[in-house]
């Protein structure tokens, strides 16, 4: 008996007729053209779809068609750096129509409403002519919060100059075996190596320590070295009594010294919370540690602990080593971008010293007011009790801020152009990076460039924008007596600025 598989009966059924097992019918050869025709039809139908899909995988130029270049954005939508040269406003159309004040008011007034208590004042001017386009209490003195840093920026650029740098140096001490770390106004020091391509950490204490060891070796110095710190450049109270203790405890500010690591922060990446309360000693201790490491193989040892110099170092003492800060322009821009209180107060004191005033809070407030007047901006109603804007006792009007922004953008003193890169850009950078994201303000994203100001009951926004016709407008909006934490108040400022960005207003 023959065993069969389950396929066998099927094969038998295919190969013969039923009832005639084993018989194979005569079948002629099949014609191939119907299959070829079907394949051709499928290919023709599939080709257009393939052409549409393929560029996504192969790139837009695969089939010979060159990719279309993205259209260039209008001049007024360029990055802020395009406005940092004296001639940079030339691409803006000076013949562009000036908005009608009534039309500007119709756009800005409804947007500028306080959420809860308090009121907003504001002013909008045409940058080139100074014509007032909107005025809601623009001459009233208000608490400006960090908008005050715009005035400090003007004073620093006018007195120190955009290209000035601060030196942190090491000189021989008054006694044998001593070296003195002398603070020169750089509060952005890094603990490690200098970083020439950065503002924060442009000068590093590890680099300064290595240069110091080289100088000591060249002089034949060996043995034990004691580090002394000279922080005598600044005088007066290190903490302004006008600052609220809660702000100091929260780390909004710290005692002022002419040298500090990371703008008086323990970690440059952590910009909130407790800060060193003696940044000069903290920097000196870090320098001593770096000097100890650098001198380990050079016959040098560094004594534990550091001391504060009882007086100023001799001005004529030759430096063993020195490192240079980023430029004043670069520091001003960082100050404005992130609203750095410590850096602003330092800039004020350094500007005071540059004009022969003491490096104190009184010297800083005096020089800022004086330089404002020297720049042609009326300052008789300005009241300053600090130069970072943290104090509630400051008083500045919106009109003075629009005058300051005009001086920066179109004024005759081209040194002030260096501050243009410091204005945060709506939705993109600095203290405006997370704003201008909702439906009512997204039209200002990338267009509004302005300094922010925030205190418990104060909000402010002062800056510039180019409207849809290509006209450069400057503005300042200040809210006082606001309900703390009311969500709609920042949006009110941003809506008002956005209205200007989209304004033809005729």
C-alpha positions, 0 to 999 in steps of 0.5 A: 500500500502506497502512503500518500501525503495530503498534497497528493490528491490535490495534484491528481485533481489538477493534473487530470479530469475526474474519473480519468486519473493520470491523464493530462489534457493538451494545453497550449502555451500562454501569451505573456502580453496581458501581464506586461500590459497590467504591469505597465499600467500600474507603473504609470499610475504609481509614477506621479505619487512617487515623484511627490513622495521621493523628495521627502526622502531623497532631498528637493534637488534629487530630480534636478530642481533646485530648492527654493531659497527662503525669502529674506525677512524685512530689515526690521525683523533682522536680529538685534545685532543688525542695528548695532552699528551707527549706520544700521538704521539706514535700511529702515525707511525714513520716508515710511509714514508716521502713525497717527496718534489717534490710531495708535491710542485706539490700538494701545489703550484697550490693551493696556488695562490693569488686572485687578488693582493699580494703573499703567502709564505709558508713552510711544514716540516716533524714534526719528522725530520724537513725535509723541504718538501715545501719552497716558501719564507719560510725565508721571514719576513711577517706580520703574523696577529693572527698567532702571538698568537702561539708565545705568547702561547709558551711564556705563557706556558714556563714562567707561566706553564700550571697549573698556575692560576691567583687570583683576591682578595679583601684586606682591604683598607688603610683607615677604611671602605675600601676594595680593589679589586686587579687585578691579571691578570684574564680578564675572570671574570664573573659577577655572580657566579664562573663556575668551569667547564668553562674557561670564567667565571671560577671565578665570582664576585658574589662568590668573593662578598659573600666570602668577606661578610663572612670575614667582618662578621667574623671580626665584620665589619659593616656599610658603605664599600667603594670599591677601585680597584688596577689595578697597575699590568700592566704598560705603555700605556693601548692602543698600539699606533701601533693599528689602531684607526679603529680596536679599535673603531670596538672592535678588542681590548680595553685598557689593564687592569689586570682584566676584565669581559668577556675578556673586553666585555659587554656580553660574547655572543657578541664578536663584537662591542664596548667594555668597555674602562676601564675594571678595573672600570667596573669590580669594579662597578660590584663587588660593586653591588654584594657586596651590594646585598650580604651584605644587610642582614649582616649589611653592606652597600656599598657606591655608586661609586668606586675609583682607588687606587693611588698605589699598595696594600701592597703585604703582606696584608692578603686577605679577599677573593679570586677567581682563574681563569682557568689554563693558559693552558685552557686560551691559548687554548681559546685564540687560538680557538677564536683568542682573542686579549685581552686575548693574550695581557694579557698573554704576560704581565703576562709572562713578569711579571713572568720573572721579566719584567714590565707588559707592551707592551714592557715587553710582546714583549720582553718575547715572543722573548726571550722565542722563542729563549730559545725554540731553535727557531731562533728569530733574524729576528722576529720583534714584536710590539704587541703579539696578531698580530693586528699590521701591524708592526709585522714581522715573517717568515713562517719557524718560525711558522713551527718551533713553531708548531713542538715544540708544537707537537713533541718538548722536552718541553712537557709543550707546548703540552698543546696548542694542544687543542687550534688549531681550527679544519677544519670545526668543531671548533673555527675560522675554524668552517665555513671553509672546506665546499666546494668540493675543501677543504672538504677533510681537514674537521676534519683533518686540525688543524691550527691557523688562521690569518686575517687582511685587506690585510693579511691572514695566516694559520699555523698548523699541519695535518697527511697525508694519510700515517700517517705522521705528517706534520707541515705547515705555509702559509702567504699571504701579500698585498692581495686584501681586501675581495677577496673570493679566498684567504682563500680558497687558504690557505684551499686548500693547507692544504687539499692537505697535508691531502690527500697527500701520495706524493711519 
